[in-house]
Amino acid sequence: MPKFSDISTKRLQSCDDRLQKLFKAVILDADCSILCGHRGKEEQDKAYAEGFSKVQFPNSKHNTFPSMAVDAMPYPINWMDLDRIHAFANIVRAKAKEMGIEVRWGGEFVSFKDYPHWELNDL
């Protein structure tokens, strides 16, 4: 059975309880890695400067504590395997619906596809 690495666990712990519950359920069905939870100013400024985020600090849902966003990818990570990324997104969406947790996926953003990004959508 898949389980989170220590670093994924630590990153997930910086997220809102609903995201923690959701991805603890997701890992039972799909092996995945947590790439990012909370981002402080320095990390957000770097993500923005490198083009991984379209918003500056403190405007990302990653910038709250606990974080209202999490970045997760199916493991092992293959950024080019969009079919697998979409299949993973379907698993996350189905589990979120089952649990009554409203989330928004960055892969559905119109101007910027942010495939690892999941944010709470009920705020």
C-alpha positions as CSV (number, residue, x, y, z in Angstrom):
1,M,0.0,0.0,0.0
2,P,1.4,3.4,-0.9
3,K,2.3,5.9,1.9
4,F,3.7,9.4,2.1
5,S,7.4,9.9,2.5
6,D,8.5,11.9,5.6
7,I,9.0,15.1,3.5
8,S,5.5,14.7,1.9
9,T,4.0,14.2,5.3
10,K,5.7,17.3,6.6
11,R,4.5,19.4,3.7
12,L,1.0,18.1,4.0
13,Q,0.9,19.0,7.7
14,S,1.3,22.6,6.8
15,C,-2.1,22.5,5.0
16,D,-5.7,23.0,6.1
17,D,-7.2,20.0,7.9
18,R,-9.5,19.3,4.9
19,L,-6.6,19.0,2.5
20,Q,-4.8,16.7,4.9
21,K,-7.9,14.5,5.2
22,L,-8.4,14.5,1.4
23,F,-4.8,13.5,0.5
24,K,-4.6,11.0,3.3
25,A,-7.5,9.3,1.6
26,V,-6.1,9.8,-1.9
27,I,-2.8,8.0,-1.0
28,L,-4.8,4.9,-0.3
29,D,-5.9,4.7,-3.9
30,A,-3.1,6.4,-5.8
31,D,0.6,6.8,-4.9
32,C,1.5,10.5,-4.9
33,S,4.0,13.0,-3.6
34,I,3.2,16.3,-1.8
35,L,5.4,18.9,-3.5
36,C,4.3,22.0,-1.5
37,G,1.9,23.1,1.2
38,H,2.5,26.4,2.9
39,R,4.8,28.9,1.2
40,G,6.4,31.8,3.0
41,K,7.4,35.0,1.4
42,E,10.8,33.9,0.2
43,E,9.4,30.6,-1.3
44,Q,6.5,32.5,-3.0
45,D,8.8,35.2,-4.4
46,K,11.0,32.4,-5.9
47,A,8.0,30.5,-7.3
48,Y,6.7,33.7,-8.9
49,A,10.2,34.7,-10.3
50,E,10.7,31.3,-11.8
51,G,7.2,31.2,-13.4
52,F,5.7,28.5,-11.2
53,S,3.2,30.9,-9.8
54,K,1.3,33.8,-11.3
55,V,0.7,35.6,-8.0
56,Q,3.1,37.3,-5.7
57,F,3.2,37.0,-1.9
58,P,0.8,37.1,0.0
59,N,-1.8,36.5,-2.7
60,S,-1.4,32.7,-3.2
61,K,-3.6,30.3,-1.2
62,H,-0.3,28.7,-0.3
63,N,0.6,31.8,1.7
64,T,-1.9,31.3,4.5
65,F,-1.1,29.2,7.5
66,P,-2.4,26.6,7.4
67,S,-2.2,26.5,3.6
68,M,-5.4,26.6,1.7
69,A,-3.6,24.9,-1.3
70,V,-1.4,21.9,-1.8
71,D,0.7,20.8,-4.8
72,A,0.6,17.0,-5.4
73,M,1.6,14.8,-8.2
74,P,1.3,11.0,-8.9
75,Y,4.4,9.1,-8.0
76,P,6.8,8.6,-9.6
77,I,6.6,12.1,-11.1
78,N,6.6,12.4,-14.8
79,W,5.7,15.9,-15.9
80,M,5.2,14.9,-19.5
81,D,2.6,12.1,-18.8
82,L,-0.5,14.3,-19.0
83,D,-2.8,11.2,-19.3
84,R,-1.5,10.0,-15.9
85,I,-1.8,13.5,-14.4
86,H,-5.4,13.7,-15.6
87,A,-6.2,10.2,-14.2
88,F,-4.8,11.3,-10.9
89,A,-6.9,14.5,-11.0
90,N,-10.0,12.3,-11.5
91,I,-9.1,10.3,-8.4
92,V,-8.6,13.4,-6.3
93,R,-11.9,14.9,-7.6
94,A,-13.9,11.8,-6.9
95,K,-12.4,11.4,-3.4
96,A,-13.1,15.1,-2.7
97,K,-16.7,14.8,-3.8
98,E,-17.2,11.7,-1.8
99,M,-15.8,13.5,1.3
100,G,-17.8,16.7,0.7
101,I,-14.6,18.8,0.2
102,E,-14.8,21.5,-2.5
103,V,-11.5,21.8,-4.4
104,R,-10.3,23.5,-7.5
105,W,-7.6,21.9,-9.7
106,G,-4.9,24.1,-11.3
107,G,-5.0,21.8,-14.4
108,E,-8.3,23.5,-15.2
109,F,-7.0,27.1,-14.9
110,V,-7.5,28.9,-18.3
111,S,-4.5,31.1,-18.5
112,F,-1.9,28.9,-16.7
113,K,-2.0,25.1,-16.3
114,D,-0.8,24.4,-12.8
115,Y,-1.1,20.6,-12.8
116,P,0.1,19.9,-9.2
117,H,-2.1,22.6,-7.7
118,W,-5.2,21.9,-5.6
119,E,-6.9,24.6,-3.6
120,L,-10.0,24.7,-1.3
121,N,-12.8,26.2,-3.3
122,D,-15.3,27.0,-0.6
123,L,-13.7,30.1,0.7
